[in-house]
Amino acid sequence: MNPTATALPIDWHGRADALSLDGRAFIDGRRTDAGGDRRPTVSPIDGRILAELTSCGSEEVDRAVAAARRAFPAWLRKGAEGRKAALLALADLMEAHAEELALLETLDSGKPILQTTTVDVPGAISTLRWYAEAADKQSGELPAVPHGATALVTREPLGVVAAIVPWNFPLEIAVWKLAPALASGNTLVLKPAEQTSLSVLRVAELAAEAGIPDGVLNIVTGSGREVGAALAHHMDVDALAFTGSTAVSRTLMEASGRSNLKRLSLEAGGKSSNLVFADTADLRLAAEKAAFGAFYNQGQVCSANSRILVQRSVHDEFAGLLARAAAAYAPADPLAGLDGNGALISAAHADAVEQWITRGRAEGEVLFGGERRCIRGSDAYLEPTVLGGLPGNHDVHREEIFGPVAVLHAFDTEEEAVALANATEYGLAASVWTSDLSRAHRVAGDLLAGTVSVNTVDALGNTTPFGGFKQSGFGRDLSLHAFDNYTAPKTTWIQFG
């Protein structure tokens, strides 16, 4: 027998060194320079300068919105089948360039290449295909009306949509917005985060190659203060979709009220709880999933289950299991292709997260982790950390840390657990671990969260809506419900007599 051939490991560092990256904005079907300054975008992995990023301003936003407005009628006239074909062609090109997109995502954000190649980029492609396939499967209504008349209710696109997306899942969340917006007939102006613009810019080039007409997808790079504000106040933007902080969400609501009352969908902050009851069937699995829920993506997840509430009778056993499970999320070189966490988005952000650890150590205790790491000359790396000994009303239970830091807290009764979980201004996600089906239904019903995961954590998929209650915002990403962000019902009443 011939020996089985094995593929050589990819030299991601070599590929990164060979890249020549373009940081110019993408407006009306082509790369473009802005009149303002260009800013270096730096990789948190090792501090290398990746590209000079265009700093757009109001002039570039005006150009992008005008291009989107011009493109809207022709894109709408393509019909659902035409838009479906164009988006599927884009998905095919993204798949053909998947390793390139994954490398850009890793270099920009510090995510491990193992994660971007197996989760982030495949997930973005899957979502794009899902919405492309849904484009020609949306139906209207034929409501009951008085005799002698017929009424049709159709779903109409809003027009020009703006999207502002964050740095923690740059490509995936961008696709969460652009896929349903474009599939339903809108045109789009998208602002990626300053730190993580490169993968979305490359997708815009692929969109042009896929035959998506000029002006349908525009990428304006730069700061939220300049570009985000210009989009929010723009009188010719019909809707704005945002994922980011609750504080910025408030400013976007104010801007909409002061301009043209544009439609908003806001996925804002979170401080999600993971409730582990003593009757959990597999405490080891619960601890492994708790580590994933708290530390995946360096804890930079809006729905991170960073409040781990454990019934007192199993608290100590669970804490030991959690410490062992957390070892899988120790920081490592993101381009090495191994398991483990990558860098946080920047050393400055790591500084801010570390301040919470310092405070937790002073006012409670660090149960494990808590150390800063220097890898490849960068100190943007933090160990997965669990804090304990802090009261349930402490700031660490209420504030979104957005890093690999969780707090462990014991409870005695089901009622106490629900009260602790709901004692936050956010309502994005929660998890419940129990083998009692009645308790699972009861507790899930009592938790104020957009998604409650039972015997798992942070569950989501293309078919289920994702979004929150309270100050976690409104509107939903994913599922058919996302079309509600970008369309409105229109009634056509025909009177025959």
PENOR-V158534 format. One record per helix or strand. SS is the DSSP state (H for helix, E for strand). FROM is the first residue (numbers start at 0). LEN is the number of residues. If there is no record, write none. Layout:
# PENOR-V158534
{{SS;FROM;LEN} {SS;FROM;LEN}}
This chain:
# PENOR-V158534
{{H;11;7} {E;24;3} {E;29;3} {E;37;5} {E;48;6} {H;57;20} {H;78;18} {H;97;12} {H;112;25} {E;140;1} {E;148;9} {E;159;5} {H;169;14} {E;186;5} {H;197;12} {E;216;3} {H;223;10} {E;238;5} {H;245;13} {E;262;5} {E;272;4} {H;282;17} {E;306;5} {H;311;18} {E;330;1} {H;333;3} {E;340;1} {H;346;17} {E;364;4} {E;371;4} {E;377;5} {E;384;4} {H;394;4} {E;404;7} {H;413;9} {E;425;2} {E;428;5} {H;436;10} {E;450;4} {E;465;1} {E;468;2} {E;472;2} {E;476;1} {H;479;6} {E;486;9}}
